[in-house]
């Protein structure tokens, strides 16, 4: 499900911001690679990022699914007779 953009909640940013600088950039790169290129991340080099991933990804995907579903329009308009 490669996308052109995605939503990143402030709570996720706050959690990521607490990581050391090197890990922040690695995590953001993994996230963007996953969202834009459908590339599954490998956590072998940075296993701690797996925990952050498990917290962030389900909600990021849910936000994107909601946005996709909302783009189809809403309830059909009533026809007044």
C-alpha positions as CSV (number, residue, x, y, z in Angstrom):
1,X,0.0,0.0,0.0
2,X,2.5,2.6,-1.1
3,X,1.3,6.1,-0.4
4,X,2.0,9.7,-1.4
5,X,1.7,10.9,2.2
6,X,0.7,9.7,5.6
7,X,-0.4,11.1,9.0
8,X,2.0,11.1,11.9
9,X,0.3,11.9,15.2
10,X,2.0,14.2,17.6
11,X,2.0,11.5,20.3
12,X,4.2,9.3,17.9
13,X,6.5,12.3,17.3
14,X,6.8,12.8,21.1
15,X,7.8,9.1,21.6
16,X,10.2,9.2,18.7
17,X,11.7,12.5,19.9
18,X,12.9,10.7,23.1
19,X,15.1,8.4,21.1
20,X,18.8,9.2,20.6
21,X,19.5,11.3,17.5
22,X,20.9,8.4,15.5
23,X,17.9,6.2,16.2
24,X,15.4,9.0,15.4
25,X,16.7,9.3,11.9
26,X,16.8,5.5,11.4
27,X,13.3,5.1,12.7
28,X,11.9,7.9,10.5
29,X,13.7,6.4,7.5
30,X,12.2,3.0,8.2
31,X,8.8,4.5,8.6
32,X,9.0,6.4,5.3
33,X,10.4,3.4,3.5
34,X,7.5,1.3,4.7
35,X,4.8,3.8,3.9
36,X,6.1,5.1,0.6
37,X,7.9,2.0,-0.8
38,X,6.2,-0.9,0.9
39,X,9.6,-2.0,2.4
40,X,9.4,-4.0,5.6
41,X,12.0,-2.8,8.1
42,X,14.7,-5.0,9.5
43,X,15.4,-4.5,13.2
44,X,18.5,-6.6,13.4
45,X,20.9,-3.7,13.8
46,X,18.5,-1.7,16.1
47,X,16.2,-4.1,18.0
48,X,14.9,-1.4,20.3
49,X,13.1,0.2,17.3
50,X,10.9,-2.8,17.0
51,X,9.1,-1.8,20.2
52,X,8.4,1.7,18.8
53,X,7.4,0.2,15.5
54,X,4.8,-2.1,17.2
55,X,3.3,0.9,18.9
56,X,3.2,3.3,16.0
57,X,2.4,1.3,12.9
58,X,-1.1,0.0,13.7
59,X,-2.4,3.5,14.3
60,X,-0.6,5.0,11.3
61,X,-2.2,2.3,9.1
62,X,-5.6,2.8,10.7
63,X,-5.4,6.6,10.1
64,X,-4.5,5.9,6.4
65,X,-7.4,3.4,6.1
66,X,-9.8,5.9,7.5
67,X,-8.6,8.6,5.2
68,X,-8.9,6.3,2.2
69,X,-12.4,5.2,3.2
70,X,-13.4,8.9,3.7
71,X,-12.2,9.8,0.2
72,X,-14.9,7.7,-1.3
73,X,-17.5,10.2,-0.1
74,X,-20.1,10.0,2.5
75,X,-23.6,9.0,2.8
76,X,-25.6,9.4,-0.5
77,X,-27.6,12.6,-0.7
78,X,-31.3,12.4,-0.1
79,X,-33.4,13.1,-3.0
80,X,-36.3,15.4,-2.1
81,X,-39.6,14.7,-3.8
